[in-house]
Amino acid sequence: MDERKVVEAWRMFRIQAELVNGTEKLAKLGYAVSIYGSARLPESSPHYQAARKTGALFARRGMAVITGGGPGIMEAANRGAHEAGGISVGLNITLPEEQSGNPYQTLSLDFRYFFVRKYMFVKHAVGFVIFPGGFGSMDELFEVLTLIQTEKVKPFPIVLYGKKFWQGMLEWIRESMVAEHCLREEELHLMHLVDTPEEVVDIIGQHYDALIAAETSTPGGI
């Protein structure tokens, strides 16, 4: 086996190790909410403060909060959950920039591969919350929309925080994608646009309550 093939073989083992470790560490997590947003927003940002409050509200509802473990919005959501005494998970990844983990994680995992990390974000999710962010936040948003659209995962709420930030994108999708028949109008209803942490938690909380009610009414459910 030449050197290139040896490197590829070891990469497969590293991927497998990340999957096993992540699955094992999160096995008892239960239902959780994945929260995304820019790593570049400071504590003084209104979005940071909103994410912090959102994390706290979810923790008080008994839901774990999962973020990418970094600064900015991720730190804010972890911080809110941590301060409220909840489970605050950080799925950290090695990056050239913005890679320092925040100190508000009650459970911290490190990943080398984006696709393994993305799997962990979805595995326990009862909802996704997307705060204003950049390419990474967009990537997570459109990936989960595709997974739900193609029925690769069971539907759950996707909440976009900040009407002013997201409205232009939604208008473009409607005026271009829907108008050109690349999407159906009803597929836009997969996303909820809100402006307060309370709205975020209400939308996802209703879905969470329905899941718990279904489990308790099923023989053998919790």
Number of C-alpha atoms within 10 A of each C-alpha: 6 6 8 8 10 10 10 11 12 11 12 11 11 14 16 13 12 19 18 11 15 19 15 11 12 15 11 9 16 12 17 25 27 26 27 27 30 22 24 16 19 16 15 8 12 11 21 26 18 22 30 24 22 27 35 26 22 27 24 14 14 15 24 24 30 30 26 28 31 25 25 23 32 32 31 32 35 36 25 25 31 23 17 17 14 23 23 29 28 26 21 21 20 14 9 6 7 13 15 13 20 19 15 23 24 14 15 19 18 17 17 14 14 11 12 15 20 15 13 17 22 19 16 19 22 22 24 25 25 24 23 22 17 12 10 12 19 14 11 18 19 11 13 20 21 12 14 17 14 10 10 10 14 11 16 18 24 23 23 22 24 17 15 12 13 16 13 11 11 16 12 12 17 18 11 13 15 17 13 11 10 11 14 13 13 8 12 14 11 14 17 16 19 17 13 15 19 15 16 24 21 13 16 21 21 12 17 24 12 12 13 14 13 13 13 12 10 9 8 7 10 10
